[in-house]
């Protein structure tokens, strides 16, 4: 199955899950566990599974799209969509200062990635009147 749209959709969902998990971790906070390690408190397993499972799936779909020779500007939009979803979801979880800081950081990063993708797409087009390389 060499369908790029399927892997693009899977990548968007996976990146959204990763940044939703980051927003959930911001909402729950971190607590100290054994041996001085920090992590989500009890009840935060869904965020942990979403963070690691979504991260693996997101990287896999991005690498598969790169193998299909999808332009880099389109591949860059996968984490940008996930960042925007994470910014909205963290504000649904709470309205404290830490939520706003996380949402602003995710939103600004998503906008910067989108602008970089648009700039890359504009710069990678062949000049007018010339054929693109085969």
C-alpha positions as CSV (number, residue, x, y, z in Angstrom):
1,X,0.0,0.0,0.0
2,X,1.7,3.1,-1.3
3,X,-1.0,5.7,-0.5
4,X,0.5,8.9,0.7
5,X,-2.8,10.4,1.9
6,X,-3.3,7.6,4.4
7,X,0.1,8.1,6.0
8,X,-0.4,11.9,6.0
9,X,-3.7,11.5,7.9
10,X,-2.0,9.0,10.2
11,X,0.8,11.4,10.8
12,X,-1.6,14.3,11.6
13,X,-3.5,12.1,14.1
14,X,-0.3,10.8,15.7
15,X,1.3,14.3,16.0
16,X,-2.1,15.5,17.5
17,X,-1.9,12.7,20.0
18,X,1.7,13.7,21.0
19,X,0.9,17.3,21.5
20,X,-2.4,16.5,23.3
21,X,-0.3,14.4,25.7
22,X,2.1,17.2,26.2
23,X,-0.9,19.5,27.0
24,X,-2.3,16.9,29.4
25,X,1.1,16.7,31.2
26,X,1.1,20.5,31.6
27,X,-2.4,20.2,33.0
28,X,-1.6,17.4,35.5
29,X,1.9,18.7,36.4
30,X,4.8,16.4,37.3
31,X,5.5,14.6,40.5
32,X,8.6,12.9,41.8
33,X,8.7,9.1,41.5
34,X,11.3,6.6,42.7
35,X,15.0,7.5,42.5
36,X,14.3,11.2,41.9
37,X,12.6,10.7,38.5
38,X,9.7,13.0,37.5
39,X,6.7,12.0,35.5
40,X,2.9,12.4,35.3
41,X,1.1,11.6,38.5
42,X,-1.1,8.5,39.0
43,X,-3.9,8.5,36.5
44,X,-1.7,10.1,33.7
45,X,-1.0,6.8,31.9
46,X,-3.1,7.7,28.9
47,X,-0.9,10.8,28.4
48,X,2.2,8.7,28.7
49,X,1.0,6.0,26.3
50,X,-0.2,8.7,23.9
51,X,3.1,10.6,24.1
52,X,5.3,7.6,23.3
53,X,3.0,5.6,21.1
54,X,2.0,8.7,19.1
55,X,5.6,9.8,18.8
56,X,6.6,6.4,17.3
57,X,3.7,6.4,14.8
58,X,4.3,10.1,13.9
59,X,8.0,9.5,13.2
60,X,7.2,6.4,11.2
61,X,4.6,8.1,9.0
62,X,6.9,11.0,8.4
63,X,9.7,8.7,7.4
64,X,7.4,6.8,5.1
65,X,6.3,10.0,3.4
66,X,9.9,11.0,3.0
67,X,10.5,7.6,1.3
68,X,7.6,8.3,-1.1
69,X,9.4,11.5,-2.1
70,X,6.6,13.8,-0.8
71,X,7.9,17.4,-0.9
72,X,9.4,18.5,2.4
73,X,7.0,21.4,2.6
74,X,4.0,19.1,2.8
75,X,5.8,16.8,5.3
76,X,6.5,19.8,7.5
77,X,2.8,20.5,7.9
78,X,2.2,17.3,9.8
79,X,3.7,18.6,13.1
80,X,2.2,22.0,12.5
81,X,-1.3,20.6,12.5
82,X,-0.5,18.6,15.6
83,X,0.9,21.7,17.4
84,X,-2.2,23.7,16.6
85,X,-4.4,20.8,18.0
86,X,-2.2,20.7,21.1
87,X,-2.6,24.4,21.6
88,X,-6.3,24.2,21.5
89,X,-6.6,21.1,23.6
90,X,-4.3,22.5,26.4
91,X,-6.7,25.5,26.7
92,X,-9.7,23.2,26.9
93,X,-8.0,21.4,29.8
94,X,-7.4,24.6,31.8
95,X,-7.0,28.4,31.8
96,X,-4.2,28.9,34.3
97,X,-1.0,30.7,33.4
98,X,0.9,27.4,32.7
99,X,-1.8,26.4,30.2
100,X,-1.6,29.8,28.4
101,X,2.2,29.6,28.2
102,X,2.1,26.0,26.8
103,X,-0.6,27.0,24.3
104,X,1.3,30.1,23.2
105,X,4.5,28.1,22.8
106,X,2.7,25.4,20.7
107,X,0.9,28.0,18.6
108,X,4.0,30.0,17.9
109,X,6.0,26.9,17.0
110,X,3.2,25.7,14.7
111,X,3.0,29.1,12.9
112,X,6.8,29.2,12.5
113,X,6.8,25.6,11.0
114,X,3.9,26.6,8.7
115,X,5.7,29.7,7.5
116,X,8.9,27.8,6.9
117,X,7.0,25.2,4.9
118,X,5.4,27.9,2.8
119,X,8.7,29.6,2.2
120,X,10.3,26.3,1.3
121,X,7.5,25.5,-1.1
122,X,7.8,28.9,-2.8
123,X,11.6,28.6,-3.1
124,X,11.5,25.0,-4.4
125,X,9.4,25.7,-7.5
126,X,11.2,25.9,-10.8
127,X,11.4,29.4,-12.5
128,X,8.5,30.3,-14.7
129,X,8.8,28.9,-18.2
130,X,11.1,26.1,-17.3
131,X,10.2,22.5,-16.9
132,X,10.7,20.8,-13.5
133,X,13.3,18.1,-13.4
134,X,12.0,14.5,-14.0
